[in-house]
């Protein structure tokens, strides 16, 4: 029978939007779900035996460390490596998605409010096993649930193949139910008594009975979506390759006789070429009987331009959209409604199916207008919270709640709000007789306050630290306070010389300043970490003509500095010694200047100065040289020992350390023969130890390790000399090691 995608005009393209639940399937699924809800394990076993999924007396649950581990051990090394690589890609993409979720705290009148983000405890993951076993779906669902933070993961899949069981093992599923259909969805949702606790979310694609069952349990548990037959729309211009377009349409068609493969192109000639390719490729396709049926659902639409194609695509909102056009990314930016988008001919939809990274569990039937695909967000809950600690400041909010309760006729609501109104004694207006002292103000109780240099040599670097720590804020112009929007943190921009004082007094919790400032201020702070920038020396500087004079000769001399306390501590012992030697009271004359200290000697104001030296350029230009270094200094992160925000301080410290490590190290990856592995590990020991993975060639392994940036050329040379190949070096944007 000749293959010919039926031709439709743009106005004739039928909507794919439909009721996702087939009424007949719902009628079949409803009594099954009800029986499992009431009878539990007995009903599930009855249906599983009826549908040939379980033999009488066979175990209902397959456990991770028993049956799943045995399946993992039994498959071939090549199969294990394929599952491992796919699991790594799916996991990496899900982890990247998870970084988009942040907790929020914002001020409200009289208190604060916010939200927290947490995973559901237990995830039920369904993977079809009917026409084709789908271990890829096990990875897509269970791996994503684990990344989200679910503490228990249950997989259900009927008549699972060994590879499906192995996929459940590598995906870290706790157990697998070897059953399918509506009774499997009910078992995940209602549990099986003492044998299996109910799940909190049930996800995964399935047939019409699975979809119907998910619609029945939605509300009791979270579900991902109600999916129907699979869909793929290819948008192609005349530069596209008919061979590839036809292959992608057939890949979609072989899913199911009800699948929808569709093409939108710019010429009838191109549509004809695709028809020819479909006929040729279909002849050799083992699944041609199913694919040929699905092609009868499909069609081709010839449009005058890509904007018309974009309009049809958005009207349909199909599951998969492939763009085989010259400016694929440009067209992608015009599209609004789709389950997943595959940009350019290299981005085959089947790569999405088989674990390039993004999830393949996607909305169908036009529901992409309302839903996204399965992701870590499917397993997450956003919980809001509120704290009201100052009724005077929150008075108007409380009064509005009273009024709204009365307007709605909910007088109990109004009374509950009114009970929070401040008393007359609390609600005293400010007057001149009241104290103006701010000493008792609790400025850091609700938010962590971080002091940052507002300008100068450390300012820009500190801003990079804030960015690396993931702090999102907008600093108003000419304002020295900025509220962080994604964490309960306030940034305070201060002169670097004042930061240690503010931290030591407890006015701010955390600050970045120099060790020289901490020493000069003399307050009690905790040095959380050194930051490896702003390194310099605080030294006694004298005219070059006096460079051979001993430091003891400057006891009693005129010294100009911005560091009065440090200089006094340094010269006091010299003065005491000189007083004994000279038998008279010797006192060094310290004078304070706030800037241009190095000019004091030339202008006759000082015999020597105490100042910071970084490169020495300014010092030499002023005709000075270093006589003695008092202290070496660099930027440090300091905290108040009594801060109430210890956990948040630790989190910020950890994030900054990750950034420091990322600018010090690179990530190196290479392949090496097992025989030379011991020598290679000596060259790249990593921060703790390297990661070693097997390759398809059993006598070789892949090694990954962190390497110091300044050692990279030497390390590459050494690895090359012992036979390493495919040596790659990657920049690290951030890390935790």
Secondary structure as UniProt FT lines:
FT   STRAND          6..8
FT   HELIX           10..12
FT   HELIX           23..39
FT   HELIX           41..50
FT   TURN            51..52
FT   TURN            56..57
FT   STRAND          61..63
FT   HELIX           64..68
FT   HELIX           69..74
FT   HELIX           77..98
FT   TURN            99..100
FT   STRAND          104..108
FT   TURN            109..110
FT   STRAND          111..119
FT   STRAND          122..126
FT   HELIX           135..138
FT   HELIX           139..143
FT   HELIX           144..148
FT   STRAND          152..156
FT   TURN            158..159
FT   HELIX           162..170
FT   TURN            171..172
FT   STRAND          175..177
FT   HELIX           181..190
FT   TURN            193..194
FT   STRAND          201..203
FT   HELIX           208..217
FT   TURN            219..220
FT   STRAND          221..223
FT   STRAND          231..236
FT   TURN            238..239
FT   HELIX           242..253
FT   TURN            254..255
FT   TURN            257..258
FT   STRAND          260..265
FT   HELIX           268..283
FT   TURN            286..287
FT   HELIX           288..295
FT   TURN            296..297
FT   STRAND          299..302
FT   HELIX           306..316
FT   STRAND          320..324
FT   TURN            326..327
FT   HELIX           328..332
FT   TURN            333..334
FT   STRAND          340..343
FT   TURN            345..346
FT   HELIX           349..353
FT   TURN            354..355
FT   TURN            365..366
FT   HELIX           367..369
FT   HELIX           376..379
FT   STRAND          380..388
FT   TURN            391..394
FT   HELIX           395..407
FT   TURN            408..409
FT   HELIX           411..418
FT   TURN            419..420
FT   TURN            424..426
FT   TURN            432..433
FT   TURN            439..440
FT   TURN            443..444
FT   STRAND          448..453
FT   TURN            457..458
FT   HELIX           459..468
FT   TURN            469..470
FT   TURN            477..478
FT   STRAND          481..484
FT   STRAND          489..494
FT   HELIX           496..505
FT   STRAND          510..514
FT   HELIX           515..521
FT   STRAND          526..530
FT   STRAND          536..543
FT   HELIX           544..546
FT   TURN            547..548
FT   HELIX           551..554
FT   TURN            555..556
FT   STRAND          558..561
FT   HELIX           564..582
FT   STRAND          589..592
FT   HELIX           597..599
FT   TURN            600..604
FT   STRAND          608..613
FT   HELIX           617..621
FT   TURN            622..623
FT   STRAND          624..633
FT   STRAND          635..639
FT   TURN            641..642
FT   HELIX           646..664
FT   STRAND          665..673
FT   HELIX           674..676
FT   HELIX           677..683
FT   STRAND          691..694
FT   TURN            698..699
FT   STRAND          700..708
FT   HELIX           709..711
FT   HELIX           712..721
FT   TURN            722..723
FT   STRAND          725..731
//
